[in-house]
């Protein structure tokens, strides 16, 4: 199971009760936090996200609307007596900031933060069930996107068929990963006779704050769900370029060229009270587009 | 006019939709912000406080629930194009933190912050209408309280009486400050014949986070309204000592010994969902006690 829950869908200036960027990615029993704008811990409380279950936090870049809520979240985890390690993947200067904030408060956390500074593109977390990798995007300051992928899942043993073909249970692990079985008397038992296909692995890419950049396409190609920012409607293309952001048409063009399954758009400028046009404009280019709405979980 | 608007009344861990500490002091046409926990800018939007009118911000100490919202507020002021200078009175390390946060974001504010590090007790802002001073309180890390006082207001000219006694308007300014007038033919016109008394100057003291400390009494003596923290109910006196906080009875005892007009209590622990007992317990010692409720303005 892979899903994305939106905690904040606004750009830098909070407005119309929309909050700065934060998302929860749920991958089976794991919770990941992407970005952590001011008020994220309150949004988590509102939408019943369990802080204690988060082991990995990814911060795309050091504009405040993507991280000002992090120190509050970390401090609260400490006040709640957390002991579980926390892995933090973020631009390097964030470590200095957090250390300074804890020092001036004379606070020692009861848990360990493993700080992983973002640098080269590549895999950040490798697990038997999933992997998370990062890639560079084109913003005013160094900025990274994140790609969450379920890895190939094991095929499912069909117990009735394995019994019928007399495959010993000691061979099940090899069956799960696709091997055929040869019986003692030399008969070949094809894997697909005794197993069912693995569920299709799913993928999600979060491309953070970015200007229109076709270099992004290779990095997100074919994901099932792409989050791409649309700070502006299509008529503000000039402003989007100046501020290293995107319009609806630009995001939808990237989604289309990358052949993604679905596009989810967010990071709406506080210029806009209503969001309807974001959806309709993006759909002019890429019909399978949805709005990132706060408090909603989108199943990939 | 002197009033206090509560934006956050909770202690460190946000809970039950209560927010960390922040208050607006309104003094005639001036707005002051005291402390700025995470989410203060959202609370300001909710309660229609105009950020642009704030020229002075006072931060009591560097525990996060008293300042984590400051950098977001400052950044938003910048995004909104503020040009007015901002005066920030806070423990010295906050400057380093803000500078670092602006630097990593590659942000230059369009307005000037005048940073005034807190140190000695005394007057911070002196204006013809008011003064703001700071005093030390007893907390786990260096911590300051703030005292807002209207200064002696000018007496009010009674135009009918000045006309009747033939006092020239060129003498009005001296009348306002209490002088008598002598006519050309030597008659003495007493000030009280031609002016009405000035309104009584009002005062408010915010004693921040503090343990029970009778040294506080001299610093807040006789204020019209005292804010004193009551993190705990009266049965948790031991915990209050350990954590440099106060109980209801302790806050009310200080208010009583200092002879203040009214006590307003806040900084409620997230242990407590309901606040009724805070009020009733404090009133056992100091009857004129009220709860600090978010979104409410208390006229001094």
Interface residues (C-beta under 8 A of the other chain):
Chain A: X12 X13 X14 X15 X19 X38 X39 X41 X42 X45 X62 X63 X64 X65 X68 X69 X71 X72 X75 X76 X79 X80 X91 X93 X94 X96 X97 X100 X101 X104 X105 X106 X107 X140 X141
Chain B: X12 X13 X14 X15 X19 X38 X39 X41 X42 X45 X62 X63 X64 X68 X69 X71 X72 X75 X76 X79 X80 X91 X93 X94 X96 X97 X100 X101 X104 X105 X106 X107 X140 X141
